[in-house]
Amino acid sequence: MSTVTNKPNIKISNPIKGAGLKGPGVVVLQFLLILFFETFEYAFTKVGLFTGVAIIVAFAGGLILGRPGTGFTAVVTPPLAFFASTLILIASLGGAGLSISHIGLDLISMLGAAAPFLVIGAAVSWIYYFIQKQKK
């Protein structure tokens, strides 16, 4: 006797109607996503898993939600956005102010904590970008 199983047909649709985000939209989306999660995590502990996942999601989100032709922007922006948001957080929440030695020490430790996520996200994103570019 055979049984019929009805599997739900789940399709995730793009939440952006139309062509997608332009380059500046991708940059703002990635920067705000990384800044939000990094601020949340830095307020309680140091940078780690949540910020790393946000970096990976920023890479993927920029590639998925961006218009055709914004792939380069989506691949290049997350490391720069992480660097900028880290500097902002160290100077404001970190209490370093403009102390160069404190900013440098915190910057190195935060970049080191997020390095695996940055490398993996960048490597996969660049591979995806070059495959998409070669298809055209």
Beta strands, then each sheet from edge to edge (+ up, - down):
end
